[in-house]
Amino acid sequence: MRTIFFRTVLPAFALMIAITASLAFASDQNDMADEDATVNTAYDRDPIELYCIIPYPVNCSNVKETPSAPLCTINNGTTQVYQRTHTVFECTVVLWEKQP
């Protein structure tokens, strides 16, 4: 009875634990900010809480294409906008103007 347990059940159980652990610690790539991506919706954020407040349509990138690329702003350059991160409310990814 012990040999059946050690040869079949124990390896299967170890495999199930390994698969479960790998899925538990895997990040959800759909919710995170993509690298080198054009951003069509940016958010103004609360200055204290860093939460996303209002979405704005923009044409910006989350990658600084040139050393002199300006920050992505709205309202004639008075308000900097950000991209939402992997959490629902947090806006901390800096956006840059797309270069022509």
GUMI-197870 format. One record per residue (C-alpha): residue in one letter; x, y, z. Coordinates in steps of 0.1 Angstrom, whole numbers, plus 5000, padded with zeros to 4 digits. Layout:
% residues N
AXYZ/...
This chain:
% residues 100
M500050005000/R502950245008/T504650184975/I501450264956/F501150594975/F504750694971/R504850604934/T501650754921/V499850974947/L502751164961/P504251284928/A500751384916/F500151584948/A503551754945/L502751854909/M499351994919/I501052204946/A503652334922/I501052434896/T498952604922/A501852804936/S502952914901/L499453044894/A499153214928/F502253424923/A501853504886/S501053864877/D498053944856/Q499654104825/N496354254813/D496054504841/M499654624842/A501054914822/D502554774790/E506154864780/D506555074749/A502855134744/T500855414732/V498355534758/N494955664746/T493455734781/A495355904808/Y494156014843/D494456314864/R495256204900/D494656324935/P497956484946/I497856334981/E496255984976/L497755924941/Y494355784930/C493055814895/I490356094893/I489256184858/P490156004825/Y491256214795/P491856114759/V495556164750/N498156044726/C501055974748/S503555694756/N504855534788/V508355524773/K510555834770/E511455824733/T514056104734/P515956264763/S514156594757/A510656444754/P508156654774/L505756514800/C502256434788/T499956714800/I496456844795/N494957194800/N497657374779/G500457214799/T499257284834/T498156934845/Q500356634842/V498556304835/Y499455944845/Q498655594834/R496855354857/T499055074872/H498154714880/T495754834908/V492354974901/F492855314916/E496555394916/C498055624890/T501855634892/V503155564857/V504555884842/L503555944806/W505556124778/E504456314747/K504656104716/Q507356224692/P506356284656/
